[in-house]
Amino acid sequence: MARHKVEICGVNTANIKVLSNEEMIELFRKYQKGDKYAKEDLINGNLKLVLSILRKYNNRTDNMDDLFQIGCVGLIKAIDNFDLSHGVKFSTYAVPMIVGEVKRYLRDNNSVRVARSIKDTAYKALQAKEELTNSINGEPTIKMIAQKLDITEFEVANALDSMKDTVSMFEPIYNDGGDTIYLSDQLEDKKDEMKNIEDKIALKIAINNLKEKEKYIINQRYFIGKTQMELASEIGISQAQISRLEKSALNNIKNNIN
């Protein structure tokens, strides 16, 4: 079968060897016994994993070569800390570490400055999330992270949100099949403060008129910052059901305000 040349960061993916699970396990056994050549083989055998992660960041930086090196730092950290006895696939363990390094690099090179205390909290939250992910073999909730750090859910959500990338004012944030709502639609207009106060009151009343489950989902999604997956796990229903309840709640709010 012909191999197609795909270059990312100057690396030809067609020439990268992908290790089988058996080869990976054997190399880890050798490396953990002190074989440094095994580590080199592990790095080279997982470069395609790094490159596959970097594809989603193509439009986030002008220097993909630097980002590739940062991704490799995450890969090396994952190799150094991976424990075969946990019975987890290396890729499952490595991806969060590689993504974490890449996101940290992008955040630290972002033009928007975040307060040191909030950034420190965010780093601790990411570390806690990484540890919890490994221990429960799944995605931890905001609540679990907050309990581990002994801080409030709001502090965790706020810190993590502060490290997200800036977006355009014209970024679409909601579409119910009709008119699209853009970020600029939600920004405060100082020229019309009274209208804003009225809107906030109407929004509060509309939310209070929701069914209890819908109200809880809206509060957790838009004020705490939980994901649909986190809520599905917490409430004990599917993500699809969370999505339907959220959409129904947003429609009810929209109808009550208009």
N, C-alpha and C positions, 0 to 999 in steps of 0.2 A: 504494500500500500504506500502510495506517495505521501511524503510529509510536506506540508505547506509551511513556508517560511513566514513567521510572524515575529517582527522585531519590536521589543519594548525596552526602552532604556539602552538600546544598542545590543541587546541580547537576543540571539536567534533562538526562539523557543523550540524550533524543530530539532535543535542539536542538544537539548537538555534531556538527560535521562531521567525518567520517572521511576522511582523505586517501588517495588512491590512491598506489601506489608511484611512479608517474610524477610526480604532484604533489609528493610528498615529495622526490624527487631534485631536481626543479627548484627547490624552495624552499631546499634545502640549498646548491645552487650559488649562489643569490642571496645567502643569508646569509653564506656563506664569502667572498663578494666585498664584504661590508660592508653589506648591506641588512638593517637592524634590523627592518623590518616583516616580513620573511620569518621572522625568529626568532619573532615574536609569532604568526604564522600556524602555525608548526611546533608551538609550545606548545599553542595552542588546538586544533589538529588531532590532538593526541595525548593530550588529557585523558581520553578514554574508555579509553585504555590504562592510565593511572594509576588510574582508578576501578575498572577490572576487577581490578587487583591488590589494591586495598584491600578488596574484598568478603570475602576470606578472613580479614581482620583485624577484622571487625565486632565480635567478642566479646572483643577483646584490649585495647580502650581505650574510655573513656567520651567521648572527644572526637575524633570522626572528622574534624572540620574541621581540627584541628591536624595529623592524620595525612595529610589530603589535601594540605596545604601542604608537608609534608615530602616526600610523593611527588612533588610538582611540583618541589621542589629537585633530586631525583634526575633528573627528566625534563630539567630545564634543563642539568644537568651532562652528561647524555648528549648533548643537542643540541650543546653547546659542544665536546665532544670527539669527536664522530662523524666518521669518515673514510670518504668515499664510495669511495675507491680500494680498500678492503678487500673490496668486493663482498658485504657482509653486510647483511641487512635491518635497518633501524633498530630495529624492535621487538626483534629478537634481541639487539642491543647494549644497548638501553635497559632491558629488563626487569630484568637483574641489578643495574643501578645504582639503579633505583627501589626494588627490593626491599631492596637493601643500605641505602639511606637510611632506609627504614621500619623495618627490623630494628634499626639503630643507635639510632634514636629510642626504640623500645620497650625496648631493652636499657638505655639510659641512664636511662630513667624507671622501671626495674624496682626493686622494693623490695629484691631480693636483691643485695647488693654483692659484686662480683668484684674480686679483687686487681688492682691497676693493672698489674703486670707481665704477668699472664695476659690482661688485657683488651688490652694493647698487642700481645701476640703474636697474639691473635684478630683484631685490626684488620689487622695485617700479613698474616695468613693469608687474610683476606677480600680484601684488595687483590691478593695474589698469585693467588688463585683467579680474581678478575676478569680479571687480565692474562692468565693462562693460558687462560681461557675464550675470550677474544678471539683469542689467538694460535693455538690449536688448533681453534677453532670447535666446542667441545664441553666436556663436564664433566670437569675435571681430577681426578685421584685424590689422596687424602691423601698418598701417596708423592711425587707430583709437586710438591705444595705444599711438603712438607717439604724436598725437595731444593732447591727454589728459595730457600727461606729458610735453608738449611743448619742445620736443627734436626731433631729426631727426629719420627717419625710420631706417637708418643704425645703429644708436646708440642703438635702441631697439633690432634690429635683432642681433647685435653683442653681446649685454649683455645677451640675452637669449641663444644664441649659446654657449657662454662661460660657461654656466651652464649645458650643455649637457654632458653625460657620455663620457669618452674616449673610443675609439674603436680600434680594431686590425688593423694593417697595411694591413692585408689581408681581410678586410671587403669588400664584394662586394658592389659597389655603383651604378652600371648600367649594365643592360643586355638587349640587343636588340633582343635576340633570337639566337645570335651567340656567339662571344667571350665575356666573362665577364670582365668588367673593375673593378679592385680592387683599394682600396685607395692608396696602395703603387705605383700604376701606375701614380698617380697624384702628388706625392711628388717630390719636387725639388731635382735634382741631381747636386751638386756643381762641379762635375767632367766634366759636359757637359753643362756649362752655355750658350754657344753660341747656342746649339741646343734648349735650353729652350727659349731663346729670339726669335728664329725663330718660335718655336711652338706657342708662345704667339702672335706673329704678325699674324701668319696664323689663329689662333683662332679668333683674333679680326676682321680680314677680313671676315672670315666665318660667324661670328655673324652679321656683318654689311650687308652681302649679303642676310640675311633672310628677309622674309616678315615682315612688321611692327608689326603685331600682334604676330608672332613667336618671333621676337626680344624682344618685351616687356615681353613676358612670360619667356623667358630665363633669361633676366636681373633680373626680379622680383623673380624668383625661385632660381637662383644660386648666385646672388650678393646681393640681399636684404634679401632673405630667407623666402619669403612668401610661404604658402601652396597652393596646388591646389584648396582647398575649398575657401581660401581667394580670390584667383584670379577669381574663378568662380563667387563669389558674387560681386566682384568689376566690372568685365567686363559684367556680366549679361548673362553668358552661363553656361552650365552644367559642372560638374567636369570631366565627361567623355570626353567632347569636349576639355577641357584644357589639359587633359592627351594625347589625340590624337595630338593636336597641338605641345605639348612639345616633344613627341616622334618623330614627323615629323621634328621638328627643330633640334633635336639632330642627326637624321639621315643625314640631310642636312649638318650640321657642319662637321660630320664625313666624308662624301663624299667629301666635299670641301677641307678638310685638307689632305686626303689621296691621 
